[in-house]
């Protein structure tokens, strides 16, 4: 290498070191500006001010760097700064960074997220008082504490059974009061909140409404316990941010439930994402449950998948139980009858799992 080339290379290295020093100085100055703005209640993002700065630089650009390159360079610095502030300074309310201890939700005599596992069971849809009471009595006798049942049913086809509505909620309350169980039922819109709150102990937000943001905001303002289901094709990040809407609006009594996601697989109704359980437990402080019935859609692997969910760290599971699944008005194939439930329950107990 010639002496002239070595000299130029050395000069370039020196300039690069100066650039690095100036970039660090710029970062420190920008951080100080941000700190002062936050104290004064000024938004951290200032795209207009950024554009004015770039316009001034490009109008006085002596060259040889063209203005497009100048714009690109400073745009990348601006975006990097905003990304850093969003990622590292804004801690989600659902996150372990915000709250390291597990959230435990108490609903009447039931504790969800504590040392013991919880079983949520009942029919897919409330069809009659006799149907629900038959299931509830059998579940209560086995030791189950939480009764599920749908009154408002979002169905793929408008011709399918849509549930009994408010009448179904009334039946659920009567049955639950009689047998002494906590209740959970799905709501689909903010307009149903006040009515449902009179009859059910826990609101369920279904998979199809996971990103119904008006509904998330509305239940966030109630303080009523909420069981939020993962959407059919939702990423875990989308799932967590859906829960964040509820906490952001003031309600921290939120439980997450994995219910299987839509994939190419056809041997099961959905694909049970078992990895979601430890990931959600790791990233959030909220109780995490698994809806095994919807995740699989099959009775023959219900016990195995339930064991897997609990072994992965789930705080509880949800299954569907019907007195006569063949005659069920919805999800007939995946519901188990009472004898099948008792066998399933015994299988869990014999494996060492304790559920209430």
C-alpha positions as CSV (number, residue, x, y, z in Angstrom):
1,X,0.0,0.0,0.0
2,X,1.4,3.4,-1.0
3,X,2.2,6.1,1.6
4,X,-0.5,8.4,0.2
5,X,-3.2,5.6,0.5
6,X,-2.1,4.8,4.0
7,X,-2.4,8.5,4.9
8,X,-5.9,8.7,3.4
9,X,-7.0,5.5,5.2
10,X,-5.7,6.8,8.5
11,X,-7.5,10.1,7.9
12,X,-10.8,8.3,7.1
13,X,-10.5,6.2,10.3
14,X,-10.1,9.4,12.3
15,X,-13.1,10.9,10.7
16,X,-15.1,7.8,11.4
17,X,-14.1,8.0,15.1
18,X,-15.2,11.7,15.1
19,X,-18.6,10.6,13.6
20,X,-19.0,8.0,16.2
21,X,-18.2,10.5,18.9
22,X,-20.7,13.0,17.5
23,X,-23.4,10.3,17.1
24,X,-23.0,9.5,20.8
25,X,-23.1,13.2,21.7
26,X,-26.3,13.5,19.6
27,X,-27.8,10.5,21.5
28,X,-27.0,12.0,24.9
29,X,-28.4,15.4,23.9
30,X,-31.6,13.9,22.5
31,X,-32.1,11.9,25.7
32,X,-31.8,15.0,27.7
33,X,-34.3,16.8,25.5
34,X,-36.7,13.8,25.9
35,X,-36.3,13.9,29.7
36,X,-37.1,17.6,29.8
37,X,-40.1,17.1,27.5
38,X,-41.5,14.3,29.7
39,X,-41.2,16.6,32.7
40,X,-43.2,19.2,30.8
41,X,-45.8,16.7,29.5
42,X,-44.7,17.1,25.9
43,X,-45.0,14.2,23.5
44,X,-41.7,12.5,22.8
45,X,-42.5,12.1,19.0
46,X,-42.0,15.3,17.0
47,X,-42.2,14.4,13.3
48,X,-42.8,18.1,12.3
49,X,-39.7,19.3,14.2
50,X,-37.7,16.4,12.6
51,X,-38.8,17.4,9.1
52,X,-37.9,21.0,9.7
53,X,-34.4,20.0,10.9
54,X,-33.9,17.8,7.8
55,X,-35.1,20.6,5.5
56,X,-32.6,23.0,7.1
57,X,-29.7,20.5,6.7
58,X,-30.5,19.7,3.0
59,X,-31.0,23.3,2.1
60,X,-27.5,24.1,3.4
61,X,-25.8,20.8,2.2
62,X,-22.4,21.7,0.7
63,X,-22.1,18.2,-0.9
64,X,-20.8,15.9,-2.2
65,X,-23.4,13.7,-0.3
66,X,-26.8,14.1,-2.0
67,X,-29.9,15.2,-0.1
68,X,-31.6,11.8,-0.4
69,X,-28.7,10.2,1.5
70,X,-28.9,12.9,4.2
71,X,-32.7,12.3,4.5
72,X,-32.2,8.6,4.7
73,X,-29.5,8.8,7.3
74,X,-31.3,11.1,9.7
75,X,-34.6,9.2,9.2
76,X,-33.0,6.0,10.3
77,X,-31.6,7.8,13.4
78,X,-35.0,9.2,14.2
79,X,-36.8,5.8,13.7
80,X,-34.1,4.0,15.8
81,X,-34.6,6.5,18.6
82,X,-38.4,6.1,18.6
83,X,-38.1,2.3,18.5
84,X,-35.7,2.3,21.4
85,X,-37.9,4.5,23.5
86,X,-41.0,2.4,22.8
87,X,-39.3,-1.0,23.4
88,X,-37.2,-0.3,26.4
89,X,-39.0,2.5,28.3
90,X,-42.7,1.5,27.9
91,X,-43.3,-1.6,30.0
92,X,-46.6,-3.3,29.3
93,X,-48.9,-3.6,32.3
94,X,-49.3,-7.3,31.6
95,X,-45.5,-7.9,31.6
96,X,-43.2,-9.4,34.2
97,X,-41.2,-6.2,34.0
98,X,-44.2,-4.2,35.3
99,X,-45.1,-6.9,37.9
100,X,-42.9,-9.8,38.8
101,X,-45.3,-11.7,41.1
102,X,-48.0,-13.9,39.6
103,X,-51.5,-12.3,39.6
104,X,-54.0,-14.4,41.5
105,X,-57.7,-13.7,40.8
106,X,-60.2,-14.6,43.4
107,X,-63.8,-15.0,42.4
108,X,-66.0,-15.9,45.3
109,X,-64.5,-19.1,46.8
110,X,-62.3,-19.8,43.7
111,X,-58.7,-18.8,43.3
112,X,-57.2,-18.7,39.8
113,X,-53.5,-18.4,39.3
114,X,-52.6,-19.8,42.7
115,X,-50.9,-23.0,43.9
116,X,-53.7,-25.3,42.7
117,X,-55.1,-25.8,39.2
118,X,-58.7,-24.9,38.3
119,X,-61.1,-26.9,36.1
120,X,-63.7,-25.0,34.1
121,X,-66.3,-27.3,32.6
122,X,-69.8,-27.3,31.2
123,X,-71.7,-27.4,28.0
124,X,-70.8,-25.4,24.9
125,X,-74.3,-23.9,24.9
126,X,-76.9,-23.5,27.5
127,X,-79.9,-25.3,26.0
128,X,-82.3,-25.7,29.0
129,X,-82.4,-25.6,32.7
130,X,-82.5,-29.4,33.0
131,X,-79.5,-29.8,30.7
132,X,-77.3,-27.3,32.6
133,X,-78.4,-28.6,36.1
134,X,-77.6,-32.2,35.1
135,X,-74.1,-31.2,34.1
136,X,-73.5,-28.8,37.0
137,X,-74.6,-31.3,39.6
138,X,-72.2,-34.0,38.2
139,X,-69.3,-31.5,38.0
140,X,-69.9,-30.2,41.5
141,X,-70.1,-33.8,42.9
142,X,-66.7,-34.4,41.3
143,X,-65.2,-31.3,42.9
144,X,-65.3,-28.9,39.9
145,X,-65.7,-25.3,41.0
146,X,-66.3,-23.3,37.8
147,X,-69.2,-23.8,35.4
148,X,-69.1,-22.7,31.8
149,X,-72.0,-22.3,29.3
150,X,-72.6,-20.2,26.3
151,X,-75.7,-17.9,26.1
152,X,-74.5,-15.7,23.2
153,X,-72.9,-17.9,20.6
154,X,-70.9,-16.5,17.7
155,X,-71.3,-19.1,14.9
156,X,-69.8,-19.4,11.5
157,X,-73.2,-19.9,9.9
158,X,-76.1,-17.5,10.7
159,X,-78.4,-20.6,10.5
160,X,-76.7,-22.4,13.4
161,X,-77.9,-22.2,17.0
162,X,-77.0,-18.7,18.4
163,X,-77.8,-19.4,22.1
164,X,-80.6,-18.5,24.4
165,X,-79.3,-15.0,25.1
166,X,-80.4,-13.4,28.4
167,X,-82.6,-16.3,29.2
168,X,-79.6,-18.6,29.1
169,X,-77.8,-16.3,31.5
170,X,-80.7,-16.4,33.9
171,X,-80.7,-20.2,33.8
172,X,-77.0,-20.2,34.5
173,X,-77.3,-18.0,37.6
174,X,-80.2,-20.1,39.0
175,X,-78.3,-23.4,38.5
176,X,-75.0,-22.0,39.8
177,X,-76.8,-20.6,42.9
178,X,-78.4,-24.0,43.5
179,X,-75.2,-26.0,43.3
180,X,-72.7,-23.4,44.5
181,X,-70.4,-22.8,41.5
182,X,-68.7,-19.8,39.9
183,X,-69.9,-19.1,36.4
184,X,-68.3,-18.0,33.2
185,X,-70.1,-17.1,29.9
186,X,-69.2,-15.2,26.7
187,X,-70.2,-11.7,25.9
188,X,-69.9,-10.3,22.4
189,X,-70.5,-6.6,22.6
190,X,-70.3,-3.7,25.1
191,X,-74.1,-3.5,25.1
192,X,-74.2,-6.9,26.8
193,X,-71.9,-6.0,29.7
194,X,-74.4,-4.5,32.2
195,X,-76.9,-7.3,31.7
196,X,-74.4,-10.2,31.8
197,X,-72.8,-8.7,35.0
198,X,-76.0,-9.4,36.9
199,X,-75.9,-13.1,36.1
200,X,-72.3,-14.3,35.5
201,X,-69.1,-14.1,37.6
202,X,-66.5,-14.1,34.8
203,X,-66.8,-12.5,31.4
204,X,-65.4,-14.6,28.5
205,X,-64.2,-12.8,25.4
206,X,-64.1,-15.4,22.6
207,X,-61.4,-16.0,20.0
208,X,-63.4,-14.1,17.3
209,X,-63.6,-11.0,19.6
210,X,-60.0,-11.0,20.8
211,X,-59.3,-7.8,18.9
212,X,-62.7,-6.3,19.3
213,X,-61.1,-3.2,20.8
214,X,-64.3,-1.5,21.9
215,X,-65.3,-4.6,23.8
216,X,-61.8,-4.8,25.4
217,X,-61.9,-1.2,26.5
218,X,-65.4,-1.6,27.9
219,X,-64.7,-4.6,30.0
220,X,-61.5,-2.8,31.1
221,X,-63.7,-0.2,32.8
222,X,-65.8,-2.7,34.7
223,X,-63.4,-4.4,37.2
224,X,-65.3,-7.7,36.4
225,X,-63.0,-10.8,36.0
226,X,-62.3,-11.5,32.3
227,X,-61.2,-14.7,30.5
228,X,-59.6,-13.6,27.2
229,X,-59.2,-16.3,24.5
230,X,-56.5,-16.2,21.9
231,X,-57.7,-15.5,18.4
232,X,-57.8,-18.1,15.7
233,X,-54.7,-16.8,13.9
234,X,-53.3,-14.4,16.5
235,X,-49.7,-14.2,17.4
236,X,-48.7,-14.2,21.1
237,X,-47.7,-10.6,20.7
238,X,-51.2,-9.7,19.5
239,X,-52.7,-11.8,22.2
240,X,-50.7,-10.0,24.9
241,X,-51.6,-6.6,23.5
242,X,-55.3,-7.4,23.5
243,X,-55.0,-8.1,27.2
244,X,-53.1,-4.9,27.6
245,X,-56.2,-3.0,26.4
246,X,-58.1,-4.4,29.3
247,X,-55.5,-3.5,31.9
248,X,-54.8,-0.1,30.4
249,X,-58.5,0.7,31.0
250,X,-58.2,-0.2,34.6
251,X,-59.1,-3.9,35.0
252,X,-56.3,-6.1,36.1
253,X,-58.5,-9.2,36.8
254,X,-57.6,-10.8,33.5
255,X,-56.9,-14.5,32.6
256,X,-55.4,-15.7,29.3
257,X,-56.6,-18.9,27.6
258,X,-54.9,-20.7,24.8
259,X,-57.6,-22.4,22.6
260,X,-55.6,-23.7,19.7
261,X,-54.7,-21.8,16.5
262,X,-55.6,-22.3,12.9
263,X,-53.0,-24.1,10.9
264,X,-52.9,-26.5,7.9
265,X,-53.5,-29.5,10.1
266,X,-56.8,-31.3,9.7
267,X,-56.6,-34.2,12.2
268,X,-57.6,-31.8,15.0
269,X,-60.0,-28.9,15.0
270,X,-57.2,-26.5,15.8
271,X,-53.5,-26.9,16.6
272,X,-52.8,-26.7,20.4
273,X,-49.9,-24.4,20.8
274,X,-48.5,-25.9,23.9
275,X,-45.4,-23.6,23.8
276,X,-47.8,-20.7,24.4
277,X,-48.3,-21.7,28.0
278,X,-44.7,-21.3,29.3
279,X,-44.1,-18.3,27.0
280,X,-47.2,-16.5,28.4
281,X,-46.2,-17.4,31.9
282,X,-42.7,-16.1,31.3
283,X,-43.7,-12.9,29.6
284,X,-46.8,-12.0,31.7
285,X,-48.0,-12.2,35.3
286,X,-51.5,-13.2,34.4
287,X,-53.0,-16.6,34.9
288,X,-52.8,-18.8,31.8
289,X,-55.3,-21.6,31.0
290,X,-55.9,-23.9,28.1
291,X,-59.2,-24.7,26.4
292,X,-58.5,-28.3,25.5
293,X,-61.9,-29.0,23.8
294,X,-61.6,-26.3,21.2
295,X,-57.8,-26.8,20.8
296,X,-58.3,-30.4,19.8
297,X,-61.9,-31.0,18.9
298,X,-61.4,-34.7,19.8
299,X,-62.4,-36.7,22.8
300,X,-59.8,-39.4,22.3
301,X,-56.8,-37.1,23.0
302,X,-58.5,-34.8,25.6
303,X,-56.8,-36.4,28.6
304,X,-53.3,-36.5,27.0
305,X,-53.5,-32.8,25.9
306,X,-54.8,-31.8,29.3
307,X,-51.9,-33.4,31.0
308,X,-49.5,-31.7,28.6
309,X,-51.1,-28.3,29.3
310,X,-50.8,-28.7,33.1
311,X,-47.3,-30.1,32.8
312,X,-46.3,-27.0,30.7
313,X,-47.4,-24.8,33.6
314,X,-51.1,-23.9,32.9
315,X,-53.1,-22.6,35.8
316,X,-56.1,-24.5,34.7
317,X,-58.0,-26.0,31.8
318,X,-61.4,-25.7,30.2
319,X,-63.4,-28.6,28.7
320,X,-67.0,-29.1,27.4
321,X,-69.4,-31.5,29.0
322,X,-72.9,-32.3,27.8
323,X,-75.5,-34.9,29.1
324,X,-76.0,-36.1,25.6
325,X,-73.4,-34.8,23.1
326,X,-75.0,-36.5,20.1
327,X,-78.1,-34.2,20.6
328,X,-76.1,-31.1,21.4
329,X,-77.1,-27.9,19.5
330,X,-73.4,-26.9,19.0
331,X,-70.0,-28.6,19.0
332,X,-71.5,-32.0,19.3
333,X,-68.3,-33.9,18.3
334,X,-65.9,-32.4,20.9
335,X,-68.2,-32.5,24.0
336,X,-67.9,-35.4,26.4
337,X,-70.8,-36.9,28.4
338,X,-70.8,-37.3,32.1
339,X,-69.5,-40.8,32.2
340,X,-66.7,-39.8,29.9
341,X,-66.0,-36.8,32.2
342,X,-65.7,-39.0,35.2
343,X,-63.2,-41.3,33.4
344,X,-61.3,-38.2,32.3
345,X,-61.3,-36.8,35.8
346,X,-60.1,-40.0,37.3
347,X,-57.3,-40.1,34.7
348,X,-56.1,-36.7,35.8
349,X,-56.2,-37.6,39.5
350,X,-54.4,-40.8,38.9
351,X,-51.6,-38.9,37.1
352,X,-51.1,-36.8,40.2
353,X,-52.8,-33.6,39.0
354,X,-55.0,-31.9,41.5
355,X,-57.8,-29.6,40.1
356,X,-60.7,-27.8,41.7
